Amino acid sequence: MEGNQGGPGGVEYELRRTGGRLIFVISLCLALLGLVLLYQTHNPSGDVTCPQLFFDVSTMHNDLEISGNGDVIANTNRYVKIRLENYHGILGIFSVGNIGEFQIKISVTIDIQKKIKGDDPLFEIAFAERKQLKNDAFDRKIKTSLSILGKKCSSKHMCLIVQRRGVTYKKMEITGINVGSYIGVLTMTKENDSIVIHVSDKEPICKPLLKLPQDNIFNKDIVPVYGVTKNDSTARVLLTVIRDVGNVASFDETTCHKTIYTSGDGKAIANYNVGIQFRRGGAFSKAYRGVLGDIAFKENNNDNESFLLKPDYFEIKVHFDVDLRNTEVESSLFEFGLSPRNLIDNHKVLRYHSSASIVSIGRCTKRLRLCMSYWQDGTQDRMYTAFGQYYEKVNDSFTFGLKVDSSEHIVSVYLVNERKEWVHDFLDVTFVRPLYPVFGLTDRTFVKIHLLSSSSVTKMYSVLGFFPQYPACEI
């Protein structure tokens, strides 16, 4: 019996056979896993990256309106932000109430023209509840959770003053009140349950000014508020965004007071005309009746990394309220796609332009139904996609997806219902120049766009034709 352990039927023989089978199964699983990864990397229905995408307010047409969170635009005032009429200032782009941590760093430049006599602030950086700004009556005692003021504090000095609901918590002298200049940097950081304020001016090192508990005040719809003095004959004031962690500091030029000068990129405001790049009242009118996204898609020239790169994907939910009987055949109600940034300055529509890839949505030919047509390099594809129902009036929302594969030079279009349905590919798209997501609206009917990105996109993937929900950003 002992001499037969290594032969057929022996214990060692059976162990070797079992081990061989186990190694074969593991090798097969690894090979299948490798094939799945290869397939998902190069197949259009594989994994994608969902970037954090917002509308770039500095590119938005003046007739359009944007929501407080910066992810909804419309050609109506139903979603209008507040344009300040009495308070001489501007709002930040996004609400900071629902952001866990953020940091705002603002450069303050003051050129005192003549001796400061009154005690009105020369500038202010504050946080206030949005709904309390509707009537534009800025009451620091009630409506502001936190204010940092630059104002005269004695017969000889101007101070930085930190107030909380009208109560002064800190006062620090920064410059004299006579003719001269002041340049400083204010940094406000929200961390854990507190707000920390630092200042630097004469010395390059930031000095702690004050640390305050937030006391749940930022659980509300709080927005940054920036003010500059009206009296530019006393002092010229320039506020500039230096650091914007959390994407909350940038100025929303659609909300600024009509006499404020803005830089057009949401990074600077002043109470005087700084130069040719500044406009009064945020009046940066674009020819294009639409807006760009705030990120660019670029070509990756590093072949060593292209194998592991995933395409980018985002969705838009579009609501139409239109009477198709009053709509011309094949007229565009809305368009979206990719375009170089500079095209919106001179072109009212982009589907005819040779550098853009555009999906145009309008009434189908001789049908009371919505259709998607596809334009690339200024030429319309013969193919079109009808969607929705045959109705004379459409008052409904539809979701569209756009997958951008810059390494393969392919842009894919999806119609999203219970599942994601591929409808079109733009091939040989060139990314030599960075391409931005572009969204254009008509002025003939109500259209509202909700931009879905990151974790908010529809999470689905296909298994043998089925689309179960899955907690990852996939197509």
C-alpha positions, 0 to 999 in steps of 0.5 A: 500500500505504501509503495503505491501512494505516488501512482494512479489512485495514490494520495500524492497522485490525487493531490497533484491532480487536484493542484493541477486543476486548481492552477488551471482554473486560476489561470483561466480566471486570470485570463478571462479577467485580462480579456474583460479589462482589455474589452472594457478599455477599448470597447465603447460600452466599457468603463468611463470617467465621469468628470465634475462638470459645471457651466462656465458662467463667464461664457454664458449669454446675457439673456440666459439664467442659471441656478444657484448651484451652477448646474441648471441653465434656462432661457427664462427667469424661472431660475434667475440668480439675484442681480444686486441692485442696492448692494454695491457688490457681487455674489460668488458662483456657488453655494457653500452651505453644502460643501464640507471643506473649502478655502477662499483666498482673495487679493485686496488692492486699495489705492487711496485717492484722498483722506478717508473721512467716513466709516463706510467699508472700502471692501467687504467679504462676507457669507450670507443666506441667499434667500435673504438677499432677494430684496437686496437689503444687506443687514449685517446684524441679521443676514450675514453669518460672517463679514470681513470689512476693510474700513476706517477704525480710528483717526489715523488707521484703516482696519480689518474688522471681523463681524458675526451677526453685527458683533465685532470679534476682531479688529486689526490695523492694516494701513493709514487713512491718507493717500497711499496704497495697500495690498493684502491677501485674505484667506478663509478656510472652512475646516471641520466645524470652524472658519479660520481667517488668515491675512498677509500684507507687509510680510509674506507669511500668513498671520492668523486673524481669527478662528470661529465656530461655524455653529451650523450656519453653513448648513443653510443656502449660504453664498459668498458676497463681495462688496466694494465702495461706490466712491472711487474718488476716495479709494480704488478697490480691486478684489482678485481670486488667487486660490479657489479650493472647492470652486466657491470663490469665483465671482458670478458676473450675472449677479453683479451691481450695474456699476461694478467692473468685472474681468470676464473670467470670474476672477476679479472685480473693481469699483473703477475701470482697470483696463480694456479687459474689464466690463461694467455691470458684467456685460460680456455679451457673447454672440452664441446664445448658450454656455460652455462647460468649465473643463476642456477635453484634450488629446493625450499624446502619451502612448504609454498611458493610452491603454489605461485611459478611459473615455469621459462621460457626462449627461444632460437632462433637458426639459422642453415646453414647446408647441411643435405646430408653431415650430418650423421643420428642422429648426433647432430648439437646442444643441449640444456637443463639443467646440473650441472655446473661441467660437462662441464669441462670433457665432450664433449657432455652431452646427454649421462650423467646421471645428464643432461636433454638434447634436441639434434637437428640433422638430422632425421633417413633416412630423410632430415629433422631436428629432436629433440631427448630427453635424460634424465639420459643418456638414449634417449626417444623413442619419437622424434619431426620433424620440419622444411621442407624437404630440402637438405640444411637448412638455417633458424632460429627456436625458442625453449622454455624451462620451468623449474618447479623445485617444480614439478620436470618437465622440458617442451620443446616447439617449437615456431612458430605462437604459442607455441607448447608443444613437450616434458616433462622431468619428475622427474628431480632432482634439489638437485644440482643446474642445469644450462641452457646449450647450445652445438654447433657442429664444423661441420656446422654453428650454431648461438644461440640468447638467449631470456629472460625477456621481449624478449620472445614470448608473447602469451597465449591460450584462447580456443585454440587461441593464441592472443598477450598479454603483459605479460610473459606467455605460 
